[in-house]
Amino acid sequence: MTAQETAHVSEEAASLPLPTPEMDGDALFQLGMMYSSGSGGCPMDRVSAHMIFNLAAMKGSVEARVYRREMSMEMERDEIAEAQRAARRYIDAGVVSLAA
């Protein structure tokens, strides 16, 4: 891959909507829907959708719990594990705080 191609890929990744600490469960759920359907500038990505639904569920979204479970039924074990690791990284980075 050339430097120009690498820069283009990095620019695309930087422009993707990502979870932020300000997002509540409903906003995270909507973002998860975007990744699950490939809409709103998001690629269709089951791992990212599952990870975001997981974060949304932790912030109280009941809908996210339902969609996370449905998404899990379409995924391989290694994809689910990857999504769970990604959610943990967001938690560790302070994007989602867990209730005590």
C-alpha positions as CSV (number, residue, x, y, z in Angstrom):
1,M,0.0,0.0,0.0
2,T,1.4,3.4,-0.9
3,A,1.6,6.4,1.4
4,Q,-1.3,8.0,-0.4
5,E,-3.5,4.9,0.0
6,T,-2.6,4.7,3.7
7,A,-3.4,8.3,4.3
8,H,-6.8,7.9,2.5
9,V,-7.7,4.9,4.7
10,S,-6.7,6.8,7.8
11,E,-8.8,9.8,6.8
12,E,-11.8,7.5,6.3
13,A,-11.4,5.9,9.7
14,A,-11.0,9.3,11.3
15,S,-14.3,10.5,9.8
16,L,-16.4,7.5,11.1
17,P,-18.9,8.3,13.9
18,L,-17.6,6.8,17.1
19,P,-19.0,6.6,20.7
20,T,-18.2,9.5,22.9
21,P,-18.6,10.0,26.7
22,E,-21.4,12.5,26.2
23,M,-23.6,9.9,24.4
24,D,-26.4,8.4,26.4
25,G,-27.9,5.0,25.9
26,D,-30.3,6.2,23.2
27,A,-27.6,8.0,21.2
28,L,-25.4,4.9,21.4
29,F,-28.3,2.7,20.3
30,Q,-28.8,4.9,17.3
31,L,-25.1,4.7,16.4
32,G,-25.3,0.9,16.8
33,M,-28.2,0.9,14.4
34,M,-26.1,2.9,11.9
35,Y,-23.3,0.3,12.0
36,S,-25.7,-2.7,11.9
37,S,-27.4,-1.3,8.7
38,G,-24.5,0.5,7.1
39,S,-26.2,3.9,7.1
40,G,-25.3,7.4,8.1
41,G,-21.7,7.2,6.9
42,C,-21.0,4.0,8.8
43,P,-19.9,0.8,7.1
44,M,-22.0,-2.3,7.8
45,D,-20.0,-3.9,10.6
46,R,-21.5,-6.5,13.0
47,V,-18.6,-6.3,15.4
48,S,-18.8,-2.6,15.8
49,A,-22.6,-2.7,16.0
50,H,-22.5,-5.3,18.8
51,M,-19.8,-3.4,20.6
52,I,-21.9,-0.2,20.5
53,F,-25.1,-2.0,21.4
54,N,-23.2,-3.4,24.4
55,L,-22.1,0.1,25.4
56,A,-25.7,1.4,24.9
57,A,-27.0,-1.4,27.1
58,M,-24.6,-0.5,29.8
59,K,-26.0,3.1,29.7
60,G,-29.6,1.8,30.1
61,S,-30.9,1.2,26.6
62,V,-33.4,-1.7,26.7
63,E,-33.6,-1.7,22.8
64,A,-29.8,-2.1,22.6
65,R,-30.0,-5.3,24.8
66,V,-32.5,-6.8,22.3
67,Y,-30.5,-5.9,19.2
68,R,-27.2,-7.0,20.8
69,R,-28.8,-10.4,21.5
70,E,-30.2,-10.6,17.9
71,M,-26.8,-9.6,16.5
72,S,-25.1,-12.3,18.5
73,M,-27.2,-14.9,16.9
74,E,-25.8,-13.9,13.5
75,M,-22.1,-13.7,14.6
76,E,-19.3,-16.2,15.1
77,R,-17.8,-16.7,18.6
78,D,-14.6,-14.9,17.7
79,E,-16.6,-11.9,16.4
80,I,-18.5,-11.6,19.6
81,A,-15.3,-11.9,21.6
82,E,-13.7,-9.1,19.5
83,A,-16.8,-6.9,20.1
84,Q,-16.6,-7.5,23.8
85,R,-12.9,-6.7,23.9
86,A,-13.6,-3.5,22.0
87,A,-16.3,-2.5,24.4
88,R,-13.9,-3.1,27.3
89,R,-11.4,-0.8,25.7
90,Y,-14.1,2.0,25.5
91,I,-15.0,1.4,29.1
92,D,-11.3,1.5,30.2
93,A,-10.9,4.7,28.2
94,G,-13.8,6.3,30.1
95,V,-16.3,6.5,27.3
96,V,-18.8,4.5,29.3
97,S,-18.9,4.4,33.1
98,L,-20.4,1.4,34.8
99,A,-22.9,1.9,37.5
100,A,-21.6,0.9,41.0
